[in-house]
Amino acid sequence: MLNDWSYVAIFTVISMFLPAAAIAIASFLAPKKPNPIKNSIYECGVETVGATWVQFKVQYYIYTLVFLLFDVEIIFLYPWAVAYNQLPLFAVVEVIIFILILLGGLLYAWRKGALEWV
Amino acid sequence: MTPLQIVFLLVAAITLFSAVMVVSIRGMMHAALFLVLTLMGVAFMFATLGSRFFAIIQILVYIGSIAILIIFAVMLTRNIMDAEVASLNRGWWFFAPLALLIFASIVLVLSSWSAFATLRDLSSTSGENILEFGKALTDPNGFVIPFEVASVLLVAAMVGAVYIAMERRGGRG
């Protein structure tokens, strides 16, 4: 039963091992000569201005929320897609209605400007 | 013990540890990341129970988008990171025993059920059948009404979220 999952387990172990090995080897081999400039906070080479913990715009939350809803839609569509070849036309129409209802929500979000980048 | 049982105990320990860390650690961002680890452990539980579909849902929806949503919510907050704010509620001495009492009574009620302590052998069941699930979901005699209502629910959630967020932005100027 778990044969296909053992591949996932092997990849998990490898994906944990490789970065850990890289960091461990670097910490053994790298020369350590710290100074204040080297230890300063680094953000893409630009010095940070003001507090780091700023409040993000609520807009990002809306993007994620819309993404979550369509993620759930995928979950609903997946079993239907697996059974697609054995379904009557009625089921296909049902799913088209399902997608159209959700498209209405997307249109609403679009019209209200929730998808605009700020 | 079989290797699977050893791995199960290891993952269960990690899951419980990270679940405790979610509620006890000071930094909210770290709490959110520990929540991801907890959900990963739950996905592993589904996988060992032979339920691939739920394991994938757990990773795709819970880790892939709900955890991200929580991380964005943490980034929206401002002053909760202060170390002075107590993580314990003032009434914890009353509500903690109350929660324990409710938990104990639920266990008491469930233990009167005959199959409470017996382990079911799941090795005979070959996971779930997505094909049958897909057929039942769109079958007129099956679950087609809940299926369509689910889309209405999702639209309601989307419209509500957009409405509230847009109102707040309009109010701010």
Contacts between the chains, C-beta under 8 A, distances in Angstrom:
chain1	res1	chain2	res2	distance
A	1	B	50	5.6
A	1	B	123	6.7
A	1	B	126	7.5
A	1	B	127	7.5
A	2	B	4	6.7
A	2	B	47	7.8
A	2	B	48	7.3
A	5	B	47	5.4
A	8	B	47	7.9
A	9	B	7	7.8
A	53	B	78	7.4
A	53	B	81	6.2
A	55	B	75	7.7
A	55	B	76	6.3
A	55	B	77	7.4
A	55	B	78	4.7
A	56	B	72	7.0
A	56	B	75	4.2
A	56	B	76	5.6
A	58	B	76	6.4
A	58	B	165	5.0
A	58	B	168	6.2
A	58	B	169	6.5
A	59	B	165	7.5
A	59	B	169	7.7
A	60	B	72	5.4
A	60	B	75	7.4
A	61	B	69	7.3
A	61	B	72	4.9
A	61	B	73	6.5
A	61	B	76	6.0
A	61	B	165	6.8
A	62	B	161	6.3
A	62	B	162	6.3
A	62	B	165	5.0
A	64	B	65	6.9
A	64	B	68	5.6
A	64	B	69	4.8
A	64	B	72	5.0
A	65	B	69	6.5
A	65	B	157	7.6
A	65	B	158	7.1
A	65	B	161	4.7
A	66	B	158	6.1
A	66	B	161	7.8
A	66	B	162	7.9
A	67	B	65	5.8
A	67	B	68	7.8
A	68	B	61	7.5
A	68	B	65	4.2
A	68	B	66	6.5
A	68	B	69	5.7
A	69	B	154	4.8
A	69	B	157	6.1
A	69	B	158	5.2
A	71	B	60	6.5
A	71	B	61	5.5
A	71	B	64	6.5
A	71	B	65	4.6
A	72	B	61	6.2
A	72	B	154	6.2
A	73	B	151	7.5
A	73	B	154	6.5
A	74	B	60	7.4
A	75	B	57	5.6
A	75	B	60	7.1
A	75	B	61	6.2
A	76	B	137	7.4
A	76	B	147	6.8
A	76	B	150	6.2
A	76	B	151	7.6
A	78	B	53	8.0
A	78	B	130	7.5
A	78	B	134	7.9
A	79	B	53	7.8
A	79	B	130	5.2
A	79	B	131	7.9
A	79	B	133	4.4
A	79	B	134	3.5
A	79	B	137	5.6
A	80	B	134	4.9
A	80	B	137	6.1
A	80	B	138	5.8
A	81	B	134	7.3
A	82	B	130	4.7
A	82	B	131	5.6
A	82	B	134	5.0
A	83	B	130	7.6
A	83	B	131	5.0
A	83	B	132	7.8
A	83	B	133	7.8
A	83	B	134	3.1
A	83	B	135	4.8
A	83	B	138	7.7
A	84	B	134	7.7
A	86	B	131	7.4
A	86	B	135	6.7
A	87	B	134	7.6
A	87	B	135	6.8
A	87	B	138	6.2
A	90	B	138	7.6
A	90	B	140	6.7
A	91	B	135	7.9
A	91	B	138	3.5
A	91	B	139	7.4
A	94	B	138	5.0
A	94	B	144	5.7
A	94	B	147	7.0
A	94	B	148	7.0
A	95	B	138	6.5
A	97	B	148	6.5
A	97	B	151	7.9
A	98	B	147	6.6
A	98	B	148	6.1
A	98	B	150	7.9
A	98	B	151	4.6
A	99	B	151	7.9
A	101	B	148	7.3
A	101	B	151	4.3
A	101	B	152	6.1
A	101	B	155	5.7
A	102	B	151	5.3
A	102	B	154	6.0
A	102	B	155	6.1
A	104	B	155	6.0
A	105	B	154	6.8
A	105	B	155	3.7
A	105	B	158	4.1
A	105	B	159	6.0
A	106	B	158	7.5
A	108	B	155	7.9
A	108	B	158	7.1
A	108	B	159	5.4
A	108	B	162	6.5
A	109	B	158	6.0
A	109	B	159	7.8
A	109	B	162	4.8
A	112	B	162	5.2
A	112	B	163	7.6
A	112	B	166	5.3
A	113	B	166	7.2
A	114	B	162	4.6
A	114	B	165	7.0
A	114	B	166	6.6
